[in-house]
Amino acid sequence: MDAPLGPFQEIWEAWEEAHAEITDKPISHFRIATDLQFDELCEHLANGDRDAAAREAVDIISIALNVLRWLGHTPEEIGVIADLRAKRRLKGQSLAILEKYQRLYRI
């Protein structure tokens, strides 16, 4: 079986049964879901449970994959999008991105 999403292919497939429901959600659903997952991640970190926090981070990736599903992309397209984004926006620019966020948003 081809796995264009690598280790995230299983996550994509797990959500396939809810495809219609996901694509009917408003974009605000995904923002709220992400916020909730970050809250849970922070709670686990506050309790010293980095393994549980890592699982919440995977849930955040799951939400991101479902946003891409909502946008109408296939796993193959997502693989291309991610590859191009890394090469064109992130590679060799990560420090500048961090500096921009520090300068503009003080984070």
C-alpha positions as MATLAB code, in Angstrom:
seq = 'MDAPLGPFQEIWEAWEEAHAEITDKPISHFRIATDLQFDELCEHLANGDRDAAAREAVDIISIALNVLRWLGHTPEEIGVIADLRAKRRLKGQSLAILEKYQRLYRI';
ca = [
       0.000    0.000    0.000;
       1.340    3.411   -0.977;
       1.544    5.861    1.941;
       1.994    9.384    0.554;
       1.614   10.834    4.068;
       4.212    8.530    5.565;
       3.541    7.929    9.268;
       0.475   10.177    9.061;
      -1.295    8.005    6.487;
      -2.993    5.969    9.222;
      -4.372    9.158   10.752;
      -5.780   10.210    7.371;
      -7.402    6.820    6.901;
      -8.827    6.783   10.433;
     -10.756    9.971    9.625;
     -11.958    8.740    6.220;
     -15.225    7.461    7.719;
     -16.062   11.040    8.784;
     -15.069   12.663    5.471;
     -18.541   14.071    4.686;
     -18.987   15.443    8.192;
     -15.520   17.017    8.170;
     -16.060   18.740    4.851;
     -19.362   20.185    6.117;
     -17.749   21.831    9.156;
     -17.044   25.567    9.179;
     -13.372   26.543    9.307;
     -13.932   27.816   12.853;
     -14.433   24.196   13.944;
     -10.790   23.416   13.217;
      -9.489   26.530   14.973;
     -11.461   25.715   18.111;
     -10.446   22.048   17.979;
      -6.798   23.071   17.675;
      -7.103   25.463   20.617;
      -8.636   22.689   22.719;
      -5.847   20.288   21.811;
      -3.214   22.893   22.712;
      -4.954   23.374   26.067;
      -4.724   19.634   26.688;
      -1.081   19.582   25.561;
      -0.244   22.387   27.996;
      -2.070   20.604   30.810;
       0.000   17.480   30.228;
       3.198   19.537   30.193;
       2.190   21.225   33.447;
       1.801   17.745   34.934;
       5.195   16.679   33.599;
       3.738   14.138   31.151;
       5.636   14.742   27.906;
       4.402   11.467   26.376;
       0.769   12.543   26.758;
       1.718   15.986   25.408;
       3.232   14.297   22.345;
      -0.025   12.441   21.737;
      -1.879   15.762   21.836;
       0.621   17.150   19.302;
      -0.304   14.251   17.005;
      -3.957   15.202   17.480;
      -3.039   18.719   16.305;
      -1.446   17.199   13.205;
      -4.657   15.204   12.739;
      -6.655   18.436   12.763;
      -4.249   19.997   10.251;
      -4.717   16.992    7.964;
      -8.472   17.396    8.240;
      -8.184   21.075    7.282;
      -6.365   19.932    4.154;
      -9.127   17.357    3.582;
     -11.683   20.167    4.069;
      -9.820   22.179    1.435;
     -10.301   19.259   -0.949;
      -6.779   17.838   -1.110;
      -5.828   14.183   -1.440;
      -2.948   12.585    0.469;
      -0.843   12.710   -2.700;
      -1.507   16.430   -3.113;
      -0.761   17.066    0.546;
       2.604   15.357    0.135;
       3.464   17.690   -2.745;
       2.164   20.769   -0.904;
       4.212   19.923    2.198;
       7.344   19.228    0.190;
       7.088   22.477   -1.756;
       6.292   24.480    1.378;
       9.337   23.108    3.135;
      11.614   23.825    0.192;
      10.219   27.243   -0.759;
       9.277   28.764    2.594;
      10.942   26.959    5.467;
      14.323   25.600    4.403;
      17.025   28.156    5.120;
      14.459   30.606    6.488;
      13.446   29.135    9.827;
      15.513   31.592   11.893;
      14.070   34.539    9.957;
      10.553   33.193   10.557;
      11.214   32.954   14.298;
      12.672   36.474   14.312;
       9.618   37.808   12.450;
       7.256   36.302   15.006;
       9.358   37.755   17.811;
       9.422   41.205   16.211;
       5.753   41.376   15.151;
       4.020   39.367   17.844;
       6.572   39.272   20.663;
       6.490   35.506   20.849;
];
